[in-house]
Amino acid sequence: MTNKACLLLSVASMAIMSFIAFSEEIKMAEFPYTSDEVLFSDDFSDDLSNWLAEGGQPRIADGRMEVDTSVGSTVWFKPRLHGNVLIEYDVTVVHQDGPNDRVSDLNCFWMATDPDHPDDLFAASEERGGNFPQYDGLNLYYVGYGGNSNKTTRFRRYHGGERELLAEYTDIPHLITPNHKYHIQLVLFDHITEFWREGERLFRYEDVEPYRQGHFGIRTVKNHLFVENFRVVRIHPEYGKREGTEKIEYQDKETGAQVIRLTRSDRNDKHSYYDSPAFSPDGRYIVFSSAEPGQRIGDIYLANSDGTNIRRLAGSATFNMHTGALPWWDADGEHILYNARIKGEPHVARVSIDGQELSFQPGRLRSLSPDGKKVVYHTGEELLVIDTRTGQEQKIADLDDLLALSPHQSRIAEQKPHFQNPKWRPDGQELMTGISNEGKGLRTTVKELYLLNLMALI
């Protein structure tokens, strides 16, 4: 063998070893969530009273749930799940000599609900009967692992009759190995849902309308499998759980005033900004933003107004040291809006004070209308209003049109201003906005105010 050939072989070998090491690193990556509370568990040592089968008939077999079915079958976990949870279990697809040992469809549904029966997924169980097309009308997340006779592994989101395909594998390492026990983990965390297999994350999806509650189900068709070691746990961010009371009370020695230090974590905590109220409309709660030092993405926290019962509501909050995530209380006092970043893009998030409802609309939050239905923000060049329920965006004013009215044309030519701090009239019918060239690197030479009547626009 020539020296050149030896060198090429050596380089190729190093590349292969690097690839193997990299793949192993991915597979063995640390699970990025913490947990301290088991919500449900089933070791299948007793009965299947926590499960409901649609098609097929599972049974207990040596501390495992055996699903050996000649038809389509979904085995639902009866308790309804909600919030940030991890669903995990072990599952083996059997390939021996049984009539249903087909090696296919190690599938699962999670956070499933029925729009026709929002409070009872099982109202139409008999109608579905395990027939796969009958599940199309549900809202849920789905992974078909080793589907189509073990040719595909697909991740879908069901909504309104649509089965959106989010991602797919067709390579052998991501299909079923028969008689191998897999450890499966399903994550729902804020607006993120994930599918993990034996420490490797196969799928991740950031959902602007996440399914925050629903049911889990094992799904298969003409197949034979064993399920064991099932449990559901509450999960928290990787930096850990933060809740309870952090307050420190003392009395000011000079004035005698009673002072409460609300927070005392290692994180940066920021209340709202100027005109954005930290207290809820009824005065019962305080909202604030929080982030790890040096981080630009953080979380929204809620506390009782006396400083007790701090708890995390949601994440992906855009954080800066001036405004935090600029959280605003909705007029209903039951929801909070804040600036978020989803898939790298700015969004306005809306979360309920129990953390169960969470949704996102594209845009930036600067000021919330008095009725809580509209958000005003500016891009610098345009002033826009977004409907917080529908996400519909409407342009209110163009900077150049307003600058044409300015008496400071020579100053504008020197340094073009931008919109600044729009404010709502209490009845929501007008907006006042500033125009300024402050913060552009030169001395401030222009500061003007404009009043915009919205009656004909919104």
N, C-alpha and C positions, 0 to 999 in steps of 0.2 A: 504494500500500500504506500502511495506517495505521501510526502509531508503535507502537501496541499489537501489530499483526501483525509488524512488524519486530523488536520486542523478543522476541516468542514464537519467531520464526524463529531469532533469535540464540541464545536460550537452548537451543533444540532442537539447533542446530548444535554448540554447546559440549558438550552432553551426548553427542552422537554422537562427537565428537572425543575426549572423555574416555573413552568406552567403547572406541574403537579403540585409544587409547594404553594403556588397562588391559589389553586383550586381547593387545596386542603385548608388554607387559611380562611377562605370564604365559608367553607362547610363548617369549620369549627369556630366561626365568629361568635362572640358572646351575645346572648340574647339581650336586646337593648331595652328591657323593661324590668321593673322590680315588682314583687308581689308579696303580700303578707296576710292575705285573707282568702281562704278556700270557701267559695260560695256553695258549690255542689261537688259531690264525688260519688262514684259508683264502682265498687270492686266486683260486681256481678256475683256475689256470694249468696244472694238471697233470692230475689225475684226481679221481674222487669216492670214493676209498678210505676216507675218513673218514665216509662217509654210507651209510645203508641205506634203501632205498625200500620202502614197503608200498603197492602199487598204483601204476600209472604207472611211467615210466622216465625219470628226469632225465638230462641230458647236459651236458657242457661246451660253452659257446658263447661265444667271444671274451672269455675271462676272467670268465665268469659261469656260474652254474648255471641252466640253463633247465629249468623244469617246464612241460611242455605235455601236458596229460593230459585224456582224455575221461571219466575215472572219478575216484573219490575217491582221494587220494594223501597219504601222510605220508612226509616225507623226514627221517629221524632223523639227528642228529649222534651218532656212535658213542661217543665218550668220555663217561663219566659225570661230571657236574659236581657240585661240592659246595662248601659254605661260602658266603661273601659274594662274589657274582660279578655281573658285568654281561655280558650277551649282547647284541651289537649287529651289525647288518647293514643293507645297503641292499636294497630290493626294489621292483620295478616290475611292475604289472599291465598286461599288453599288451592293447590294443584296436586291432586292424588288421583283417585279413580272414581270420584263421585260424579253423579250425572250432571251436577251444576258447576263442576270445577273448571270454569271457563277462562279464568285469569283476565279479567277486564273490569272496568268501572268501580274503582275504589274512590267513590264520589262522596261529596258532602254539600249540604246547604247550611248557611248560617245567617242569623238575623232575619229570618223569614217571617213575613206577615202577609195577610190576605186583605187587599183593599176592600173586598166585598164584605169582609167580617173582621174589621180592624182589631177587635178585642178578643177574637177567638179563632185562631188558626185552624182548629180542628172541627169547626162547624161544617166544613165541606170535605171531611176526610173520606167518607164513603163515596162521594162523587169522584174524587181523585183516584182512589183505589190503587195507588201505585203506578198509574199510567203516566209516563213521563210528560207527554204534551199537556196534561191537565195541570202542570205546575207553572206553565208559562205566564199565567196571570198573577202570580205571587210577586212580591217585592223581596229580593234576597240576593246574597252573594253565593256563588257556586263554583266549585272546582270539580271537573271531571277528570280524575287522575287515571290514566291508562284507559281512556274511553275508546270507543270504536274498535273493539277487540284488541285493546292494548296498542293502539297506534298513535294516540294523541293525548296530551294533558292540557286542558283548557281552563281558563279562568273567565267567568262571566258575571255580569251584573244584570239581574232581572228587574225590569221596571215597566209598568204599564203595558205589559204584553210583549215588550221587546227583550231579547236575550243578547245584550251587547257583549261581544267578544273583546276582552281586555288584553289578553296575552295567551300564548300557546307554545308548547314544546312538542317536538316529534322525535327527539333523539333518545336513544336507548337509556342513558343514565337517568332520564326523567320519565320513564315508563315503569310498569310494575315488574318487580322481580318476584316470582311466585314463591310462596312459603317463607317469605322474609317478613319479619315483624318491623313495621314502620312506626316511628313516633311522629305523630301529626300535631301541629300547633296552629290554631286559628286565632288571629289577633284582631280585636277592634279597639282602636285607641284614638279618641277624638274623631277626626275625619279620615283616619287611615285604617285600612284593613289589609291584613297580610296572611299568607299561607306559608308555613314552614314545614319542612320535612327533614327530620333527623339533624336539626341544627343548621340547615341551609334554607334561606328564604328564597322560595321560588317565585312568589308573586307579591307585589305591593301596589296598592292603589290609593290615591288621594281623591276622596269623593267630596264634591262640593255640596251634595245633599246626602250625607251619610246615613245609613240605617243604624240607628242608635239603640234599637231594641228589637227583639224577635226571638225565634226558635232555631235550635240546631237540629240537623237531621243527617243520619247516615243514609246514603243513597246508592243503590246498585240495581243491576238487572241480570237475571239468570247467572247467578254467581254464588260463591261460597267463601265466606270470610268470618274471621273472629275479631271481636272488639274487646279490649280490656283496658284497665287502669284509666277510666274516664274521670275527668274533673274539670271544673270551671273555677278560675280564680280572678279576683280583682287585681288589675295591674296599674302601675304608676310609672311616671317617667324614669329614665335610667338614673337620674340624680336622686331619686328616692321620693318617698311620700312626705308631703308637708300638709299637715292639718292639725287642728286643735287650737291652743291658745299660746301666743308668744308674748303677750302684753306684759309690760312692767309699769306699775303704778307708783307715782311719787307726788309729793307736794312741792310746788315752787317756794323756796325759802323767802323770797322777797315779796311775792304777790299773794301767796297762800293758795294759788290756783291748783286744782287737781289736774295732773298731767298723766296721760297714758302713752307710753311708747307702744305702738301697735305691732310692729314687726321687729324681729331680731335674728334673721337668718343670714347666711353668707351671701345671699343673692342681692341684686339691686332691685329695690321695690319703689314704684313710682305711682303716686296718685294721679288723678286726671289733670287736665290742663286748663288753667284760667276759667273759661266759661263752661267747662265740662264738669258737671257735678259728680263728686265721689259718692255722695249719699243717695240712696234710693228715694223715690218720691215720697214714700211713707216714713222715711228716716230709720228704717229697721236695719239696713245693710250698708256696707262700704265696699266699693269695688276698687281694685288696684291692679297694675301690671307688675310683672316680676320677670327677671331674667338672670341667668348666670353672668358673672362679671365678664365683660368683653363681648358678650353675645348680642346679636341683633334680632334674634327670635326668642320669644319668651312665652309667658302664660298669663292667663287672667285668673285672678283670685277674688273670692268673696269672703267677707267677715261680717259678723254681727256688729252693730254700731257701737257696742261696748268693748269691742276688741276681741271677743271670744269667737271660737268656731271658725277659724280660717280654713278654707278649703279651695282646692283647685277646680275651676269650671272647665277650662279649655286651653288649648295651646295654639301654636303657629301664629302667635301674636307678634306683629311687627313692633320692635322695641327700640326707642331711642331715649336718651337721657333727658330730653326736653319734655316729651309728651307721653312717654311710655307707648302704649298701643292706643291711646286716646279713647278709652272706653266711655260710652255714653249710655245712660239709662233710657230704655224705651219708655214711652208715656204710660204703658200698662204696668210698669213696675215689676214685671215678671221676666223681662228679657234685657240683655245687655248687648250693645253693638260695639265692635272694636275693629281696628285695622289688623288685617291678617295677610299672610303671604302663602299662597297655594300654588304649587308647581312653579315657583319662582315669580308669580305674578301677584300684584296687589288685589286684595279682595276686602269686602266689608263682611264681617262675620256677625252672626246673630245667635246668641246662646241663651237658653233659659236658665233661671237661677238655680234649678236643680241639676243642671248639666245634661239633661236628657235630650233636649232639642238643640241641634246645631246645624246651621246652614251658612252658605257663602254666596255672595254675589260679586262679580268683578267690579272693581272701583276702589276709591279711597274715601275714607271718612274724615271730614273736618268738622262738620256741625250737623246735628240732628234737628229736624223740624219739631216744633212743639208737640205735634200729634204723634211723633215717632215713626211716621210713614215715609219720610224722605230724608236723604242725606245730601248735603251740598259739599262739593270739593272743587278744587281747581287744579289744572295742569300747569299753571303759569300763564298759558295763552288762552285758555277757555275756562269758563265757569259752568259747572254741570250739576244736575240734580239726578239722583238715583232713587227709584222706588224700592224701599227695603224689602217689600214682599215679593215683587215680581222681577226685580233686577233691571227693569226698563230704565234706560238712561236718556236724559234730555239736556240739550245744550241751552243754557240760559243767556250767556253773554260771551262775546268775543272781545279779547283785549284790545285789538286794533280799532274796533268800532268805538270803544269807550275812549281810547287815547285820542281819537280824532276830535273829541270835545274838550280836551285839556288845554288850559291856557299856558302850559309849560312846554311847548313844542321843542324849543332849543335844548332844554334839559333832557327831554325824552330822546332826542337824537343823539345826545352824548352817551346816555346809558338807559336802555329800555327797561321800564318797570315791569312788575308782575302783579297778579292778584294776591291779596293778603287778607286772611282772617275774615271770611264772610260770616255774617250774623243774621239770624232770623228775627222777624217781628213776632211778638207773642202770638198773633193769630195765624202766622205762617203764610200771610199773603204777600209779604215783601221781604227782600234781602238787602242788607247793607254790606258793601264790600269795600275794602281798602285797595288802593293801587300804590305800589311803592317800589323804588329801586334799592331798598335797603338790603344789605347783605350781598351785594354784587362785587365787593372788593374796593369800590370807590366810596367817597362820602355820599350820604343820602341827600339827594337833591329834589326828590319828588315824593310827596305823600298826599294822596287825594282820596275822597270818599264819594261813593256812588250808591244811589238807591234804585233798586230794581223792583218794579211792580210785576208780580207773578200771576195776577188774576187771569190774564188771557192765555197763560202758558201751562199752568198745572191745576 
